[in-house]
Amino acid sequence: MLYPQLTATRQLYSLDGFWRFAPDHHNDGVSNDWHKQLEADREISVQASWNEQYQDLMHYFGIGWYERDVMIPNSLKDERIWLRIGAANYLTTIWVNGELVGEHEGGHLPFEFDISKAIILGRANRISIRVDATITPDRLPPGDVESEMIIGFKGQFPNNYFDFFPYGGINRPVNIFSTPSSYIESIQLTTDLIDGIGKVSFKVGISGQSTASCLLQVEHTSISVNHSLHEDELTIVGHFDVFDVRPWCPADPYLYALKVSLLDANGHVVDEYTQSFGIRSVKIEDAKLLLNGEPIFLNGFGMHEDFPVLGKGMNHAVIAKDFNLLKWMGANSIRTSHYPYSDEFLQYADRTGLLVIGETPFVGFVPSHYTDDIIREKATRVISEMIHRDYNHPSIIAWSLANEGHTFVPEADPFYKALYDHARSLDSTRPITIVNCLDVEDDYALKHFDFVSLNRYYGWYEQAARLDEGCAMLDQKLDRCYELLRKPIIVTEFGADAVAGVHTDPPELFSEEYQAEMVTRQYQIIASKPYTIGAHVWSFADFKTSQTPSRVVVNRKGLFTRERQPKLAAHKLREIWLKEKGEK
Ligand code: GCB
């Protein structure tokens, strides 16, 4: 699936803004024909979660309906017309003019449907969208799994049992776009650097048959590949070299642009699409993470898509602010905890040189999931959707296939091995990990992965308020993990809650001082180990969670408040990171 783009051959319309909306408390919207005419009781903003827009929706985790009438111009007469949603949480069903056009399961990846047949040109068309945000054990991330929980939060409200708020609704952009009837369906670019030469392999998927050739040109270079199409040829593969290459890296995130054109027998352009890409290599060798052949240490954060009022709504200003603060901190990387982030976030990462570990929404799998064929099938599909969507982002340097699953049962072994093999079959270039929060002695899954990711809270959930003991434990557990697994380690989470404005001397739990001391001391322990490849603080900013006695309205482990103001720990860690970079 290609990100929608306005080109010489494609139109693009945004449907973001206000939509008519109604909660479907009794799940009788379909029987009441709401897909033809919604009994809307208000307007609501797309793209933003519904919860924080109205008080009565704050704790509404059911079904919501959206409706809007959209004029489609006559000029699109011979075109295919598509409706694309960047992400809606969780199960989305779409009708156009009362006709069902498609359904998609999953809260954090885009989907699109060809709506050409349901559309009438030159007049208003009714788009009706039903989003079911119910929390259940067979959704990803799974919720309502209390009986099997060992790790996590029992008795939360709502009952999701993962530590972020299960915002519902259409959270990312909604677009209508057109393509010609024969069109470029997919572009996949794989890059490597060998002896200073950029190696690029391409795979272009084509739909429709009225094209004679495909032209690939790397803009601002002399690179051009002209491929004549045989009848029925729908996939083109090939490669080219880039001499005098500018490798993509945090200090110089140079992006090339590949213009792909489909041409008819007379040489007229049928379809055109420009895909940006960076040329870089990522490898794990001798317990080191190598970017373009050089060792790199990941300093940064786990974070969330979360902001007041917007909930999980994609917002350009919030993305700009967050990247600005990451740069201010001297961070070079993040993990998209705990689900794939928006296209717009990842494009910004490509342009600014942020290194990203892209994570699935598999948070907190419990043992019964491992033997459940439906879960296995869904998880496999999500991995495919994520890798297909994100393959071309140079910023994504690794995949994380799960966060804090219950991996201490033997059934975890084949389950995670199968996920690994599936991801590897789709992407042979990026290292793959899963995130562990248990004693590695008891773990059945980590051995299958390329590097080890650990979430560790010594000095917080364990050795609480005893920071010296917590630091000693971290030191010892890291060494033990490496001794057992002999794989490079990133600590993907460590940190402490701090309520901004709370100060104590000596440092006590929930004070800014305790958080600052814990984060800086533990960072230095992690960074001192020869086998570590990164340290990601949990978390970038405070974020909304379900309600539970251990959460003060929001999770307070942010180094920034939810409104993005720095706490003491942000200043202290920044000093260390800037010094390391020689900037202070
Ligand atoms: C974790 C989870 C993360 C939580 C965090 C915490 O290990 O991965 O989702 O928010 O701990 O603050 O407890």
Boltz pocket constraint, residues with backbone or C-beta under 6 A from the ligand:
constraints:
  - pocket:
      binder: B
      contacts: [[A, 163], [A, 164], [A, 338], [A, 403], [A, 404], [A, 437], [A, 455], [A, 493], [A, 538], [A, 555], [A, 557]]
      max_distance: 6.0
